Amino acid sequence: MDELDRGLITELAKDARQSSVELSRKLGVSETTIRRRIQHLEENGTITFTAILDPVKLGYSIIAIIALEVDLGSIDKISESLALCPNVRYVSLCTGNHDIFIGTWFHSSGELTQFVKDYLAKVPGIRKSETFVILDVKKDEVGWLRSLEQVNKDS
């Protein structure tokens, strides 16, 4: 990755909808070079383009992180099951006092309560949960954890 790729990534992170013409003007290279570089960055998995959802505008007023302590022999089965839940937007395995973190969206606190009492409490292998309701987000760099997916696949 060279300086042009880093500049291109910086610009795309600011606004991924910029045209190749705009990017070529800003970065001082041809439009063809920009298109070729973007294609290469996509093909090697350095960048991806996706729609970013706004949970509040979609009607979700409760955003919570739930930390789970689980029986380690069941961690894969539990995490795979959680990944299939429609309200679960993020699942990660971790070290420390908790084994799994999940990011969730709910329409109401009642819906969150129902998820914890009627779903999590009945999953075999979950020993303890701790719920953190998000009050405000000061920085949300989309995809900041994605690089770990590939690192863990390569390990």
C-alpha positions as CSV (number, residue, x, y, z in Angstrom):
1,M,0.0,0.0,0.0
2,D,1.5,3.3,-1.0
3,E,0.7,7.0,-0.4
4,L,-1.9,7.1,-3.1
5,D,-3.8,4.2,-1.7
6,R,-3.7,5.7,1.8
7,G,-5.0,9.0,0.4
8,L,-7.7,7.3,-1.6
9,I,-8.8,5.4,1.5
10,T,-8.8,8.6,3.6
11,E,-11.0,10.3,1.0
12,L,-13.4,7.3,0.7
13,A,-13.7,7.2,4.4
14,K,-14.9,10.8,4.4
15,D,-17.4,10.2,1.6
16,A,-17.5,6.9,-0.2
17,R,-19.9,8.4,-2.8
18,Q,-17.3,10.7,-4.3
19,S,-17.0,10.1,-8.0
20,S,-13.8,8.9,-9.6
21,V,-13.5,12.4,-11.3
22,E,-13.6,14.1,-7.9
23,L,-11.1,11.7,-6.4
24,S,-8.7,12.0,-9.3
25,R,-8.9,15.8,-9.0
26,K,-8.2,15.7,-5.2
27,L,-5.4,13.2,-5.5
28,G,-3.8,14.5,-8.6
29,V,-4.0,11.3,-10.7
30,S,-6.1,10.1,-13.6
31,E,-9.6,8.8,-13.2
32,T,-8.5,5.5,-14.7
33,T,-5.9,5.2,-12.0
34,I,-8.5,5.9,-9.3
35,R,-10.9,3.2,-10.7
36,R,-8.1,0.7,-10.9
37,R,-6.9,1.4,-7.4
38,I,-10.4,1.2,-5.9
39,Q,-11.0,-2.1,-7.7
40,H,-7.7,-3.5,-6.4
41,L,-8.5,-2.4,-2.8
42,E,-11.9,-4.1,-3.1
43,E,-10.5,-7.3,-4.6
44,N,-7.8,-7.7,-1.9
45,G,-10.4,-7.0,0.9
46,T,-8.8,-3.7,2.1
47,I,-12.1,-1.8,1.5
48,T,-15.7,-2.8,1.1
49,F,-18.7,-0.6,0.3
50,T,-21.9,-1.0,2.2
51,A,-24.9,0.9,3.4
52,I,-24.6,2.2,7.0
53,L,-27.8,1.8,8.9
54,D,-29.0,4.4,11.5
55,P,-30.8,2.4,14.2
56,V,-32.7,5.4,15.5
57,K,-34.1,6.3,12.1
58,L,-35.1,2.7,11.8
59,G,-37.1,2.9,15.0
60,Y,-34.7,1.3,17.4
61,S,-34.5,3.5,20.5
62,I,-32.5,1.1,22.7
63,I,-29.0,0.2,21.7
64,A,-27.2,-2.1,24.1
65,I,-24.0,-4.0,24.5
66,I,-24.5,-7.3,26.4
67,A,-21.5,-9.0,27.9
68,L,-21.8,-12.8,28.5
69,E,-20.0,-15.3,30.6
70,V,-20.4,-18.7,29.1
71,D,-19.3,-22.3,29.5
72,L,-16.2,-22.3,27.2
73,G,-17.1,-25.7,25.7
74,S,-20.3,-24.1,24.3
75,I,-18.8,-20.7,23.2
76,D,-19.0,-21.5,19.4
77,K,-22.5,-22.9,19.6
78,I,-23.7,-19.9,21.6
79,S,-22.0,-17.3,19.5
80,E,-23.3,-18.9,16.3
81,S,-26.9,-19.0,17.7
82,L,-26.6,-15.3,18.8
83,A,-25.5,-14.3,15.3
84,L,-28.8,-15.6,14.0
85,C,-30.9,-13.3,16.2
86,P,-32.4,-10.4,14.3
87,N,-31.8,-7.9,17.1
88,V,-28.2,-8.9,17.5
89,R,-26.0,-6.7,15.2
90,Y,-22.5,-7.8,16.4
91,V,-21.0,-10.8,18.1
92,S,-17.4,-11.1,19.3
93,L,-15.4,-13.6,21.4
94,C,-13.1,-11.9,23.9
95,T,-10.8,-12.3,26.8
96,G,-11.2,-11.0,30.3
97,N,-14.2,-11.3,32.7
98,H,-16.6,-11.9,29.8
99,D,-16.4,-14.4,27.0
100,I,-18.8,-12.9,24.4
101,F,-19.9,-9.4,23.6
102,I,-23.0,-8.7,21.6
103,G,-24.3,-5.5,20.2
104,T,-28.0,-5.2,20.0
105,W,-30.8,-2.9,18.8
106,F,-34.3,-2.9,20.3
107,H,-37.5,-0.9,19.7
108,S,-38.1,-0.5,23.4
109,S,-36.8,-1.3,26.8
110,G,-39.5,-3.9,27.1
111,E,-38.2,-5.7,24.0
112,L,-34.7,-5.7,25.5
113,T,-36.1,-7.1,28.8
114,Q,-37.9,-9.8,26.9
115,F,-34.7,-10.7,25.0
116,V,-32.7,-11.0,28.2
117,K,-35.4,-12.9,30.1
118,D,-37.0,-15.1,27.4
119,Y,-34.0,-15.8,25.2
120,L,-30.7,-15.3,26.9
121,A,-31.8,-16.8,30.2
122,K,-32.8,-20.0,28.3
123,V,-29.7,-20.5,26.2
124,P,-27.7,-23.5,27.6
125,G,-24.2,-22.5,28.6
126,I,-24.8,-18.9,29.3
127,R,-23.9,-18.4,33.0
128,K,-24.2,-14.7,33.4
129,S,-25.1,-11.6,31.3
130,E,-24.4,-7.9,31.9
131,T,-26.2,-5.3,29.9
132,F,-24.9,-1.9,29.0
133,V,-27.4,0.5,27.4
134,I,-25.7,3.0,25.2
135,L,-26.6,6.6,26.1
136,D,-24.6,8.5,23.5
137,V,-22.0,7.7,20.8
138,K,-19.1,10.1,20.5
139,K,-17.2,8.2,17.8
140,D,-18.4,5.4,15.5
141,E,-15.7,4.4,13.0
142,V,-17.6,1.9,11.0
143,G,-15.7,-1.3,10.4
144,W,-13.0,-0.6,12.9
145,L,-13.1,-4.3,14.1
146,R,-13.5,-5.9,10.7
147,S,-9.7,-6.3,10.3
148,L,-9.7,-8.7,13.2
149,E,-12.0,-11.0,11.3
150,Q,-9.3,-11.7,8.7
151,V,-6.5,-11.8,11.3
152,N,-8.4,-14.5,13.2
153,K,-9.1,-16.5,10.1
154,D,-5.4,-16.5,9.2
155,S,-4.3,-17.6,12.7
